[in-house]
Amino acid sequence: MPLSYEQYLELLNEFESLPKEMSSASIFDIAGYPHYENVASNILAFFLNPNNEHDLGQLMLSSLLNLAAANETNQSNVQVSREAYTINGGRIDILIETDNQLIGIENKIYHYLANDLEDYGKSLDKWAQPNQLTVVKIILGIRKDQESFDFICITYEELFSKVKERLGSYASTSSQKWLLYLIDFMSTIEKLKGDNMKFNENDKFFIENEDRVNSLVNARNKFLSKLNSKVRELQEEIEKPDACEKQWIYAKSCLVHDFNLSGNAIAFDLYVSPTGWELQLFGRNIKSQTYLTELFSVAPMSNHKQTIQDSRYILQKFALDVDLFRIREKLLDWFVLLLKSEQNKNANNRLQPTA
């Protein structure tokens, strides 16, 4: 059953009283990167290498080794590589070699762990033998996986918690640009964990008021349909002028009249919305926009200076309850003004002396 006006108002007041939560997208969110595990591994490898330009030193590497209960001190001559091929043709996401350690990292964000860890482990052991390196085998992921073949499972949550714990001693000497990228990277990865969905106050509002919200949305849709029917009604009341190439309705709420003036595409858009009617005039391309500007310098259009918004002339606004006959007459008047200005412009051009 539809709600009453007072009930709708109460519902809106409840929603407006909720605390406003501010959340900003990271550069990685905007780029759409989280959906690509390889990209995450590239970023991770960059920050794991203390020799790179981020100037964060061994912050990321030592934090990871600490969680793996491995030696995190005196890591020199660090070399980081991506996708090392194993004995059986697999690929370890990140391989790090120091003077005394060989660290293999399998990075898992979305995919479940289905890699041949036995092959990975044997490959790491074989590569470490010539230089008698200590092998550290790590699975880094959004969630904990079962540990096997000496691989230690570390979550991104654990790693970032350790990084943040130690960040203070690096912040003053690091590159501010790369520090911000690291914070963005951590923020974006943290958003990917979806095991336990957390609901904010807005979410709870919609859960608790599902029926009332649906009633409000349905009522609004009926109201918009009522407005759109006025657009169709107005279209039926207006006979397309001879100079108009096409009369049509866009997105149900906009009555469009397309004109071709001396090869220029000029259009009238008449929009209706809950705030009222608005009549706009614009050129559909740069050439047509320039031509329309010229028409506004010729009488009678020159006598009607209008507000320009996003390369469109806002010709006139009407209250929502205005009589359709009045809108029709004003629209036809604007057609006449535009066509008269074009006639005068062409006449002026013919009067211009030729060189």
C-alpha positions as CSV (number, residue, x, y, z in Angstrom):
1,M,0.0,0.0,0.0
2,P,1.4,3.4,-0.9
3,L,2.6,5.6,2.0
4,S,1.1,9.0,2.8
5,Y,2.8,12.3,2.2
6,E,3.7,12.6,5.8
7,Q,5.2,9.1,5.8
8,Y,7.3,9.9,2.8
9,L,8.5,13.1,4.4
10,E,9.4,11.2,7.6
11,L,11.4,8.7,5.6
12,L,13.4,11.4,3.9
13,N,14.0,13.2,7.1
14,E,15.3,9.9,8.6
15,F,17.7,9.4,5.7
16,E,19.0,13.0,5.8
17,S,19.7,12.7,9.5
18,L,22.2,9.8,8.9
19,P,25.8,10.7,9.3
20,K,27.5,11.5,6.0
21,E,30.3,9.1,5.3
22,M,33.2,10.5,3.2
23,S,35.1,8.0,1.1
24,S,37.5,8.8,-1.7
25,A,38.7,6.6,-4.5
26,S,42.4,5.8,-4.9
27,I,44.3,6.2,-8.1
28,F,44.3,2.4,-8.4
29,D,40.5,2.3,-8.1
30,I,40.1,4.8,-10.8
31,A,42.5,2.9,-13.1
32,G,40.5,-0.3,-12.5
33,Y,43.7,-2.1,-11.4
34,P,42.4,-4.2,-8.5
35,H,41.0,-6.7,-11.0
36,Y,44.5,-7.6,-12.3
37,E,46.7,-9.7,-10.0
38,N,49.7,-9.2,-12.2
39,V,49.5,-5.4,-11.7
40,A,49.3,-5.9,-8.0
41,S,52.4,-8.1,-8.1
42,N,54.2,-5.4,-10.1
43,I,53.5,-2.8,-7.5
44,L,54.3,-5.1,-4.7
45,A,57.7,-6.0,-6.3
46,F,58.5,-2.3,-6.7
47,F,58.1,-1.6,-3.0
48,L,59.8,-4.9,-2.0
49,N,63.0,-3.7,-3.7
50,P,64.8,-1.4,-1.3
51,N,66.9,0.0,-4.2
52,N,64.0,1.6,-6.0
53,E,63.2,5.3,-6.0
54,H,60.5,5.1,-3.4
55,D,63.1,5.8,-0.7
56,L,61.3,3.6,1.8
57,G,64.3,1.3,2.1
58,Q,63.5,-2.2,3.4
59,L,60.2,-1.2,5.0
60,M,58.1,-3.6,2.9
61,L,60.7,-6.4,2.7
62,S,61.6,-6.4,6.4
63,S,57.9,-6.3,7.4
64,L,57.2,-9.4,5.2
65,L,60.2,-11.3,6.5
66,N,59.3,-10.4,10.1
67,L,55.9,-12.0,9.6
68,A,57.5,-15.0,8.0
69,A,59.7,-15.4,11.1
70,A,62.8,-15.1,8.8
71,N,65.9,-13.0,9.2
72,E,65.0,-9.4,8.4
73,T,68.3,-7.7,9.2
74,N,71.4,-7.1,7.0
75,Q,69.6,-7.7,3.8
76,S,72.1,-6.4,1.2
77,N,72.4,-6.8,-2.6
78,V,68.7,-7.3,-2.9
79,Q,67.5,-8.4,-6.4
80,V,63.8,-8.6,-7.1
81,S,62.4,-10.3,-10.2
82,R,58.9,-11.2,-11.5
83,E,57.5,-14.6,-12.7
84,A,60.5,-16.9,-12.3
85,Y,59.9,-20.1,-14.2
86,T,60.0,-23.3,-12.1
87,I,61.3,-26.8,-12.9
88,N,57.9,-27.9,-14.2
89,G,57.2,-24.7,-16.1
90,G,55.2,-22.9,-13.5
91,R,55.7,-19.3,-12.5
92,I,56.5,-17.9,-9.1
93,D,55.0,-14.4,-8.9
94,I,57.9,-12.7,-7.1
95,L,61.5,-13.9,-6.5
96,I,63.8,-12.0,-4.2
97,E,67.5,-12.9,-3.7
98,T,69.8,-11.4,-1.1
99,D,73.3,-12.3,0.1
100,N,71.9,-15.0,2.4
101,Q,68.3,-15.6,1.4
102,L,66.1,-16.7,-1.4
103,I,62.5,-15.6,-1.0
104,G,59.7,-16.9,-3.2
105,I,56.3,-15.1,-3.0
106,E,53.1,-16.4,-4.5
107,N,50.6,-13.5,-4.7
108,K,46.9,-14.3,-4.5
109,I,44.2,-11.7,-4.6
110,Y,41.0,-13.2,-6.1
111,H,42.0,-16.6,-7.3
112,Y,42.0,-19.6,-5.0
113,L,45.4,-21.2,-4.5
114,A,45.6,-24.0,-7.1
115,N,49.3,-23.7,-7.9
116,D,51.8,-26.6,-7.7
117,L,53.4,-25.6,-4.5
118,E,55.5,-28.8,-4.5
119,D,57.1,-27.7,-7.8
120,Y,57.5,-24.2,-6.5
121,G,59.2,-25.4,-3.3
122,K,61.6,-27.8,-5.0
123,S,62.5,-25.1,-7.5
124,L,63.4,-22.6,-4.8
125,D,65.4,-25.2,-2.9
126,K,67.4,-26.1,-6.1
127,W,68.1,-22.4,-6.9
128,A,69.3,-21.8,-3.3
129,Q,71.8,-24.6,-3.2
130,P,74.7,-23.2,-5.2
131,N,75.1,-20.2,-2.8
132,Q,73.7,-22.0,0.3
133,L,70.9,-19.5,0.7
134,T,68.2,-19.8,3.3
135,V,64.9,-20.4,1.5
136,V,61.7,-18.4,2.6
137,K,58.5,-19.6,0.9
138,I,55.5,-17.2,1.2
139,I,51.9,-17.2,0.1
140,L,50.6,-13.6,0.3
141,G,46.9,-13.2,-0.1
142,I,43.6,-11.5,0.8
143,R,42.7,-14.5,3.0
144,K,44.5,-17.3,4.7
145,D,45.2,-20.4,2.7
146,Q,46.3,-23.8,4.0
147,E,50.0,-24.0,4.5
148,S,51.8,-26.8,2.7
149,F,55.3,-27.7,1.3
150,D,56.9,-25.2,3.8
151,F,55.0,-22.2,2.4
152,I,54.0,-19.7,5.1
153,C,50.6,-18.0,4.6
154,I,50.6,-14.2,5.2
155,T,47.6,-12.0,4.6
156,Y,47.7,-8.5,3.2
157,E,46.0,-7.3,6.3
158,E,48.9,-8.7,8.4
159,L,51.5,-7.2,6.1
160,F,50.0,-3.8,5.9
161,S,49.4,-3.7,9.6
162,K,53.2,-4.3,10.1
163,V,54.1,-1.7,7.5
164,K,51.9,0.9,9.1
165,E,53.4,0.0,12.5
166,R,56.9,0.8,11.1
167,L,56.0,3.6,8.7
168,G,56.8,6.4,11.0
169,S,60.5,5.9,10.9
170,Y,60.5,6.0,7.1
171,A,58.0,8.8,6.4
172,S,60.4,11.7,6.8
173,T,63.0,10.3,4.4
174,S,60.8,8.7,1.8
175,S,59.6,10.1,-1.5
176,Q,56.3,11.8,-0.7
177,K,55.0,10.8,-4.1
178,W,55.7,7.1,-3.6
179,L,54.6,7.2,0.0
180,L,51.1,8.4,-1.2
181,Y,51.1,5.7,-3.8
182,L,51.9,3.1,-1.2
183,I,49.1,4.3,1.0
184,D,46.7,4.3,-2.0
185,F,47.9,0.7,-2.8
186,M,47.2,-0.5,0.7
187,S,43.9,1.2,0.9
188,T,42.8,-0.4,-2.4
189,I,43.8,-3.9,-1.4
190,E,42.1,-3.6,1.9
191,K,38.8,-2.9,0.2
192,L,39.0,-6.2,-1.7
193,K,38.5,-8.3,1.4
194,G,34.9,-9.3,1.2
195,D,34.7,-12.1,3.8
196,N,32.7,-10.1,6.3
197,M,30.6,-7.4,4.7
198,K,30.4,-4.4,6.9
199,F,27.3,-2.3,6.8
200,N,27.4,1.4,7.5
201,E,24.5,3.5,8.7
202,N,23.2,4.1,5.2
203,D,23.2,0.4,4.4
204,K,21.3,-0.4,7.6
205,F,18.8,2.3,6.7
206,F,18.0,0.7,3.4
207,I,17.9,-2.8,5.0
208,E,15.5,-1.8,7.7
209,N,13.3,0.3,5.4
210,E,13.2,-1.9,2.3
211,D,9.4,-1.7,1.9
212,R,9.1,2.0,2.6
213,V,12.0,2.9,0.3
214,N,10.5,0.8,-2.5
215,S,7.2,2.5,-2.0
216,L,8.9,5.9,-2.3
217,V,10.8,4.9,-5.4
218,N,7.7,3.5,-7.1
219,A,5.8,6.7,-6.3
220,R,8.7,8.8,-7.7
221,N,8.7,6.7,-10.9
222,K,5.0,7.2,-11.3
223,F,5.6,11.0,-10.9
224,L,8.4,11.0,-13.5
225,S,6.1,9.0,-15.9
226,K,3.5,11.6,-15.4
227,L,6.0,14.3,-16.4
228,N,7.2,12.3,-19.4
229,S,3.6,12.0,-20.6
230,K,3.5,15.8,-20.8
231,V,6.4,15.7,-23.1
232,R,4.6,13.3,-25.4
233,E,1.5,15.4,-25.2
234,L,3.4,18.6,-26.1
235,Q,5.0,16.8,-29.1
236,E,1.5,16.0,-30.4
237,E,0.5,19.6,-30.0
238,I,3.4,20.9,-32.1
239,E,3.4,20.5,-35.9
240,K,6.9,20.1,-37.1
241,P,8.0,23.3,-38.9
242,D,9.1,22.9,-42.5
243,A,12.6,24.1,-41.6
244,C,12.9,21.4,-38.9
245,E,14.6,18.2,-40.1
246,K,13.5,16.0,-37.2
247,Q,11.2,16.2,-34.1
248,W,11.7,13.5,-31.6
249,I,11.9,12.6,-27.9
250,Y,15.2,11.8,-26.1
251,A,15.3,9.7,-22.9
252,K,11.5,10.2,-22.5
253,S,11.9,13.6,-20.9
254,C,13.3,15.8,-23.6
255,L,11.5,17.1,-26.7
256,V,14.1,17.7,-29.5
257,H,13.9,19.7,-32.7
258,D,16.8,19.4,-35.1
259,F,17.4,22.1,-37.7
260,N,20.0,22.3,-40.6
261,L,20.9,25.9,-41.0
262,S,23.3,26.5,-43.9
263,G,24.9,23.1,-43.3
264,N,25.0,23.5,-39.5
265,A,23.3,21.2,-37.1
266,I,21.4,23.3,-34.6
267,A,19.0,21.8,-32.0
268,F,16.4,22.8,-29.5
269,D,16.2,20.6,-26.3
270,L,13.1,21.1,-24.1
271,Y,13.7,19.2,-20.8
272,V,11.2,18.5,-18.1
273,S,12.2,17.5,-14.6
274,P,10.8,17.8,-11.1
275,T,12.4,21.3,-11.0
276,G,10.5,22.5,-14.1
277,W,10.9,22.9,-17.8
278,E,14.0,24.2,-19.5
279,L,14.6,25.2,-23.1
280,Q,18.1,24.9,-24.5
281,L,19.6,25.8,-27.9
282,F,23.0,24.4,-29.0
283,G,25.1,23.4,-32.0
284,R,25.9,19.7,-32.3
285,N,29.5,20.2,-33.3
286,I,32.2,22.9,-33.1
287,K,31.4,24.3,-36.5
288,S,27.7,24.5,-35.7
289,Q,28.4,26.1,-32.3
290,T,30.4,28.8,-34.0
291,Y,27.6,29.4,-36.4
292,L,25.1,29.7,-33.6
293,T,27.2,32.2,-31.9
294,E,27.2,34.3,-35.0
295,L,23.4,34.1,-35.2
296,F,23.2,35.5,-31.7
297,S,25.0,38.6,-33.1
298,V,22.2,39.2,-35.7
299,A,18.7,40.6,-35.0
300,P,16.3,39.4,-33.7
301,M,18.4,36.8,-31.8
302,S,20.8,39.6,-30.8
303,N,18.0,41.1,-28.7
304,H,17.8,38.0,-26.6
305,K,21.1,37.5,-24.8
306,Q,21.0,34.2,-22.8
307,T,22.9,32.3,-20.2
308,I,25.5,29.9,-21.7
309,Q,26.1,26.6,-19.9
310,D,28.3,23.9,-21.3
311,S,28.2,25.4,-24.8
312,R,24.4,25.6,-24.6
313,Y,22.2,28.6,-24.6
314,I,19.6,28.5,-21.8
315,L,16.7,30.2,-23.6
316,Q,13.9,30.0,-21.1
317,K,12.6,28.2,-18.0
318,F,9.0,27.4,-17.1
319,A,7.4,26.3,-13.8
320,L,6.3,22.7,-13.8
321,D,2.6,23.5,-13.7
322,V,2.7,26.0,-16.5
323,D,0.1,25.5,-19.2
324,L,1.4,23.4,-22.2
325,F,-0.1,25.9,-24.6
326,R,2.1,28.7,-23.3
327,I,5.2,26.4,-23.7
328,R,4.2,25.5,-27.2
329,E,3.7,29.2,-28.2
330,K,7.1,30.2,-26.7
331,L,8.9,27.3,-28.4
332,L,7.4,28.3,-31.8
333,D,8.4,31.9,-31.2
334,W,12.0,30.8,-30.7
335,F,11.9,28.8,-33.9
336,V,10.8,32.0,-35.7
337,L,13.5,34.1,-34.1
338,L,16.2,31.7,-35.0
339,L,15.1,31.3,-38.6
340,K,14.7,35.1,-39.0
341,S,18.3,35.7,-37.7
342,E,19.6,33.2,-40.3
343,Q,17.7,35.0,-43.0
344,N,19.1,38.4,-41.9
345,K,22.6,36.9,-41.7
346,N,22.4,35.5,-45.2
347,A,21.0,38.9,-46.4
348,N,23.9,40.7,-44.8
349,N,26.4,38.4,-46.4
350,R,24.9,39.1,-49.8
351,L,25.3,42.8,-49.3
352,Q,28.9,42.6,-48.4
353,P,31.1,43.9,-51.2
354,T,33.2,41.3,-52.9
355,A,37.0,41.7,-53.1
